[in-house]
Amino acid sequence: MDRSTSRRNVLKIGGAAVGGLTVGSLSVGGSSVGRYLMKPKAGANLSRVTVEEELPEIEYIAVSGQEEDVKSTAIEYAPDPILDLDEPTVNSQVPADALDSVDEPLYELQWDKQDLSVPEAQTVTEGTGIRVAVIDSGIAADHPDLDNVNLELSENFSGDGLGVGYPYGGYHGTHVSGIIAANNNNETGVLGTAPGAELVDCRVFPYDEGAPFSVVLAAVLHSVEIDADIANMSLGGYAPRREYVDDGRYGKFYGEALNQSLTYANREGTLVVMSAGNSGADLQHDKQWISLPNEGAQGLSISATGPIGFEWGDPGLEEDFASPAFYTNYGTNAIDLGAPGGDADLETENPLWYLDLVLSTVAEFKRNEDGDITGGPSYSYGWAAGTSMAAPNVSGAAALVKANNPDYSPTQLKSALKQAASVPSGYDKRYYGSGYLNILDAL
């Protein structure tokens, strides 16, 4: 369907501490034109604005128009923030020919699945009967490892008119999807955590652009409508709690809209799993900012971990699989779980450094310098890091737990995952919340 200096300090190269967001309008003078999220007054005359998105389940709409016209029809309103993928820059530094040197089964390079004992977990269940919505840049449904995409239920929210089932917004959504549910393609591909699960492509990103907050909320509500058991959101941004006004209404407004959406999803049977962000920010003490969407209640906010030296370190790992990644956001009450997302040694000269990232499915179109599609897509495998990769490891785990406990509500599912986790010895709880993902105990 379609709808028209220390390693941790160096993380700043991977994203500004409060980066990853723009807003439709920053003026508060009453004469600016922009896109706004609003809660309309009962019976409001909306003829002077253009309705861009309707969110009836939570009684919000997104509109574009003059701010004075929005203000006159709204109980509350705020600029509609733009969320993005906010990837660590190390992802763009992986050699284009990295896969050419691999002469072993790809699973041998999937340190995340090995550390989480995924093959052992799959002797209990592979997630059959579970539906996972992937709110992202699009899923390449023709990838040989991704034959489980339900295109009938999929929807394009980006407004670019290009449909679903292809990586129109880039490789990211396909990489995320493989982490959740890749089928290992007769042992020549990669292994997802829950290969028996069904994926639904909820594409919110057009190519090389962000997605309005309201569009992301619409995708969450669609996930509920199609009875998704889990919705994965590997995306985010930061909205100011106080913005450029003194009353603090913007941050509160965004938080209320987000929490209403997640509460609705939780009540209706959909667990929302969210990446915590890649800015190395302390979300517990960032009082000026609200991190969207992962600071919403009812969902799961996931930080990233990863090794240093996997398959290249001498004599072994410099940091283990559960070590916090250099870029990950953190905060005791802002993180629910830590999970494998990949790490990188920013100072090593070893050419195999990228093996510490997460290996999964990828697909991309050929494009010219203007971004226009000129061929493809091509289907392959590649490495990437981020809390974007950690969240789908949890979504895949949630699919297994739900399949093995079909009567679990989202609250029970979340509790099972959190109760099975523990903070690794010697590490700071701020990076883990309840702890590091443990699939076997959660089952």
C-alpha positions in Angstrom: 0.0 0.0 0.0 1.1 3.6 -0.5 0.4 7.0 1.2 1.5 10.0 -1.1 40.0 11.2 22.7 39.0 8.5 24.9 37.1 6.1 22.8 33.9 7.3 24.4 34.7 11.0 23.9 35.5 10.4 20.3 31.9 9.3 19.8 31.0 12.9 19.0 32.1 12.1 15.4 29.2 9.7 15.2 26.5 12.3 16.0 26.1 15.5 17.9 25.2 15.1 21.5 21.8 16.6 20.8 21.7 16.0 17.1 19.4 14.2 14.8 16.4 16.5 14.7 14.9 19.4 12.9 11.5 20.9 13.3 8.9 22.2 10.9 9.0 25.7 12.3 10.9 27.3 15.1 9.1 30.7 15.1 6.7 31.4 17.9 5.6 34.8 16.6 2.4 33.7 14.9 3.3 34.3 11.3 5.5 31.3 10.4 4.5 28.6 7.9 5.4 25.0 8.8 4.2 21.6 9.7 2.7 21.1 13.2 1.5 18.3 15.3 -1.7 19.4 17.1 -4.6 18.3 19.3 -7.5 20.0 17.6 -10.4 21.7 19.4 -13.8 19.9 19.2 -15.5 21.0 15.9 -12.5 23.1 14.9 -12.7 24.6 11.3 -9.5 23.3 9.6 -10.2 24.9 6.3 -7.2 27.3 6.6 -4.7 24.5 7.2 -3.8 21.3 5.3 -4.2 18.1 7.2 -1.1 16.0 6.5 -1.7 13.1 8.9 -4.6 11.9 11.0 -4.1 9.9 14.2 -7.6 9.3 15.4 -6.6 6.6 18.0 -4.9 9.3 20.0 -6.9 12.3 18.8 -4.0 14.2 17.2 -3.4 15.4 13.7 -0.5 16.8 11.7 -1.1 19.9 9.6 0.8 22.4 7.6 -0.1 26.1 7.4 0.3 29.5 9.1 1.1 29.1 12.8 -1.6 31.6 13.7 -4.2 29.4 12.0 -2.9 26.3 13.8 -3.0 28.1 17.1 -6.6 29.2 16.6 -7.8 25.6 16.1 -5.7 23.7 18.5 -6.0 22.8 22.2 -2.2 22.2 22.0 0.3 22.2 19.2 4.0 22.1 18.4 6.3 21.9 15.4 6.3 18.4 14.0 9.9 17.2 14.6 11.9 15.3 12.0 13.4 12.0 13.2 16.3 10.2 11.4 18.5 7.1 11.4 21.4 8.9 13.2 24.0 6.2 12.3 27.5 6.2 13.7 30.0 7.4 11.0 31.9 4.1 11.2 29.1 2.5 9.1 30.2 4.6 6.1 33.8 3.5 6.6 33.3 -0.2 6.1 35.2 -1.3 2.9 33.0 -1.8 -0.1 34.7 -5.1 -0.8 34.6 -6.4 2.8 32.5 -9.4 1.9 34.9 -10.5 -0.9 37.5 -11.8 1.5 35.0 -14.0 3.4 35.5 -17.7 2.7 33.6 -19.2 5.6 29.9 -19.5 6.5 28.6 -16.1 7.3 27.2 -17.3 10.6 30.8 -17.7 11.8 31.0 -13.9 11.7 27.7 -13.3 13.5 29.2 -12.8 16.9 25.9 -11.4 18.1 23.9 -14.5 17.4 26.6 -16.7 18.9 26.8 -14.7 22.1 23.0 -14.7 22.5 22.9 -18.5 21.9 20.4 -18.0 19.1 20.7 -21.5 17.5 20.0 -23.1 20.9 17.0 -20.8 21.4 15.7 -21.9 18.0 15.5 -25.5 19.1 12.6 -24.2 21.3 11.0 -21.9 18.7 11.8 -20.0 15.6 9.1 -17.4 16.2 6.5 -18.9 13.8 3.1 -17.2 14.0 4.6 -13.9 15.3 4.3 -10.6 13.3 6.9 -7.9 13.6 6.4 -4.5 12.0 9.7 -2.8 11.0 9.3 1.0 11.0 12.2 2.1 9.0 13.6 2.8 5.5 12.0 -0.2 3.8 12.5 -3.9 3.6 14.0 -5.6 0.5 11.4 -8.4 0.3 13.2 -10.1 -2.6 16.4 -10.6 -0.6 17.0 -14.4 -0.6 17.2 -14.3 3.3 13.9 -12.4 3.7 11.1 -14.5 2.2 8.8 -13.7 5.1 7.7 -10.2 4.3 3.9 -9.6 4.3 3.5 -7.1 1.5 -0.3 -7.0 1.7 -0.1 -5.5 5.2 2.9 -3.3 4.5 2.5 0.4 4.0 4.5 3.3 2.7 4.1 6.3 5.1 7.0 8.4 3.6 4.9 10.2 1.0 7.3 9.5 -1.9 4.8 7.3 -3.8 7.3 4.5 -4.3 5.5 1.7 -2.5 6.8 -1.1 -0.2 9.0 -4.2 -0.4 12.1 -2.4 -1.7 14.9 -0.5 0.0 13.7 2.9 -1.3 14.9 4.7 1.8 18.3 2.9 1.9 19.8 -0.3 3.2 19.0 0.4 6.9 15.6 -1.3 7.1 16.8 -4.4 5.3 19.8 -4.7 7.7 17.4 -4.3 10.7 15.0 -6.9 9.3 17.8 -9.5 8.8 18.8 -9.2 12.4 15.2 -10.0 13.4 14.2 -12.7 11.0 16.8 -13.6 8.2 16.3 -17.3 7.3 20.0 -18.1 6.6 19.3 -19.0 2.9 20.2 -22.7 3.1 23.2 -21.9 5.3 24.8 -19.6 2.8 23.3 -16.4 4.2 22.9 -14.9 7.7 20.8 -16.1 10.6 18.1 -13.9 12.1 16.9 -14.5 15.7 13.4 -15.4 14.7 13.4 -16.7 11.1 9.9 -18.1 11.5 8.4 -14.6 12.3 6.5 -12.6 9.7 7.8 -9.1 8.8 5.8 -6.1 7.8 7.4 -3.2 6.0 6.2 0.1 7.5 8.4 2.5 5.6 8.6 6.0 7.0 11.8 7.2 5.4 12.2 8.4 1.8 15.7 8.4 0.4 18.2 10.6 2.2 15.5 12.4 4.3 14.1 12.2 7.7 10.5 11.3 8.8 8.1 13.6 10.7 7.3 12.5 14.2 3.6 12.3 13.3 4.4 9.9 10.4 6.3 7.6 12.9 3.4 7.7 15.2 1.1 6.8 12.3 3.3 3.8 11.6 3.0 2.7 15.2 -0.8 2.9 15.1 -0.8 1.0 11.8 1.3 -1.8 13.5 -1.5 -2.0 16.1 -4.2 -2.1 13.4 -2.6 -5.0 11.6 -2.2 -7.0 14.9 1.6 -6.9 15.0 3.0 -8.5 18.1 6.1 -6.4 18.0 7.0 -3.1 16.3 10.7 -2.2 15.9 11.8 1.4 15.7 15.5 1.9 14.9 15.3 5.6 14.5 15.2 8.7 16.6 15.9 12.4 17.4 16.0 14.9 20.1 13.3 17.5 20.9 13.8 20.4 23.2 11.8 20.2 26.4 11.7 24.0 26.7 12.3 24.9 23.0 12.6 28.6 22.5 9.7 29.5 24.8 9.7 29.6 28.6 6.6 27.5 29.4 8.1 24.1 28.6 5.1 23.0 26.6 6.9 21.5 23.6 8.7 18.8 25.4 5.7 17.9 27.5 3.5 17.9 24.3 5.8 15.5 22.4 6.0 13.2 25.5 2.3 13.1 25.8 1.7 12.3 22.1 4.4 9.6 22.3 3.1 8.1 25.5 -0.5 8.0 24.3 0.7 6.1 21.2 2.8 3.6 23.1 0.1 3.1 25.8 -2.5 2.4 23.1 -0.1 -0.1 21.4 0.6 -1.8 24.7 -3.1 -2.0 25.5 -4.0 -3.4 22.1 -1.3 -6.1 22.1 1.8 -4.6 20.4 5.1 -4.3 22.1 7.2 -1.4 20.7 11.0 -1.8 20.8 13.1 1.3 20.3 16.8 2.2 19.8 18.2 4.4 22.5 20.3 6.6 20.1 23.9 6.9 19.1 25.0 10.3 20.6 26.7 9.0 23.7 24.3 11.1 25.7 23.2 10.6 29.3 19.5 10.5 28.9 19.0 10.5 32.6 20.3 14.0 33.0 19.5 15.7 29.6 16.8 17.8 31.2 16.7 20.2 28.3 15.9 17.5 25.7 13.5 14.6 25.2 14.8 11.7 23.2 12.2 10.5 20.7 10.8 7.9 20.6 12.8 5.9 23.1 12.0 8.0 26.2 8.3 7.0 25.9 6.7 4.8 28.5 5.4 1.3 27.8 8.0 0.4 25.2 11.5 -1.0 25.5 14.5 1.4 25.0 17.6 -0.5 23.9 21.3 0.5 24.3 24.1 -1.1 22.3 27.0 -3.3 23.2 29.8 -4.9 21.1 33.3 -6.4 21.2 36.6 -5.1 20.2 38.9 -7.6 18.4 36.4 -10.2 17.2 38.3 -12.4 14.7 41.1 -9.9 14.5 42.3 -9.1 18.0 45.6 -10.6 19.2 45.4 -12.6 21.4 41.7 -12.2 21.8 38.9 -9.7 22.5 40.0 -6.4 24.0 36.4 -5.8 25.1 33.8 -8.5 25.3 30.4 -8.8 23.6 28.5 -7.1 26.4 30.8 -4.1 26.6 28.9 -0.8 26.0 29.5 0.6 22.5 31.4 3.8 22.2 28.4 5.7 20.7 25.5 4.4 22.7 23.2 6.6 24.7 22.7 5.6 28.3 20.8 6.5 31.6 19.6 4.3 34.4 15.9 5.0 34.0 16.1 5.7 30.2 17.4 2.3 29.2 15.5 -1.0 29.6 18.0 -3.5 28.1 21.4 -3.6 26.5 21.9 -5.8 23.4 24.4 -6.4 20.7 24.7 -3.5 18.3 28.4 -3.5 17.3 31.4 -1.5 18.4 34.6 -0.1 16.8 38.1 0.7 17.8 38.5 4.2 16.3 42.3 4.0 16.6 43.2 0.6 15.2 44.9 0.2 11.9 43.8 -3.4 11.6 41.9 -3.8 8.3 39.4 -6.2 9.8 38.1 -3.8 12.4 34.6 -3.9 10.9 34.1 -7.5 12.1 33.1 -5.9 15.5 30.0 -4.5 13.7 26.9 -6.5 13.2 26.6 -8.6 10.0 23.2 -8.8 8.3 21.2 -8.5 5.1 21.6 -5.4 2.9 20.1 -4.2 -0.4 20.5 -0.9 -2.2 19.6 0.7 -5.5 22.2 2.2 -7.8 21.8 6.0 -7.8 23.3 8.9 -9.6 24.7 12.0 -7.9 21.3 13.5 -7.7 19.9 10.5 -5.8 17.9 9.2 -8.7 17.6 5.4 -9.1 19.6 4.1 -12.1 19.6 0.4 -11.4 19.1 -2.4 -8.9 18.4 -3.2 -6.2 21.3 -5.5 -5.5 21.1 -8.0 -2.6 24.0 -8.8 -0.4 25.3 -8.8 3.2 27.1 -6.1 5.1 28.2 -4.7 8.5 26.7 -1.9 10.4 26.7 -0.7 14.0 24.3 1.3 16.2 21.5 1.1 18.7 19.6 0.5 15.4 21.2 -3.0 15.4 20.6 -3.6 19.1 16.9 -2.9 19.0 16.2 -5.7 16.4 18.2 -8.2 18.4 15.7 -7.5 21.2 12.7 -7.6 18.8 13.8 -11.0 17.5 14.2 -12.2 21.1 10.7 -10.9 21.9 9.3 -12.8 18.9 10.8 -16.0 20.2 9.4 -15.4 23.7 6.0 -14.5 22.4 5.9 -17.6 20.2 6.7 -19.8 23.2 4.3 -17.9 25.4 1.4 -16.9 23.1 -0.8 -15.6 25.9 1.7 -13.1 27.0 0.6 -9.4 26.9 3.1 -6.8 25.9 3.6 -6.0 29.6 4.3 -9.7 30.4 6.6 -10.0 27.4 8.6 -7.0 28.4 8.8 -8.3 32.0 10.0 -11.7 30.8 12.9 -10.0 28.8 13.8 -7.7 31.7 13.7 -10.3 34.4 15.9 -12.6 32.5 18.6 -9.9 32.0 21.3 -9.0 34.3 24.0 -6.3 34.4 27.4 -7.9 33.5 29.9 -8.0 36.3 32.1 -4.9 36.3 29.9 -2.8 34.1 27.8 0.3 34.8 24.1 -0.2 35.2 23.4 3.1 33.4 24.2 1.3 30.1 21.9 -1.6 30.7 18.8 -0.8 32.6 17.6 -4.2 33.7 20.7 -5.8 32.1 22.1 -7.5 29.0 19.7 -9.5 26.8 19.4 -13.2 27.8 17.2 -15.0 25.3 17.4 -18.5 26.8 16.4 -17.5 30.3 13.6 -15.3 28.9 12.1 -18.3 27.0 
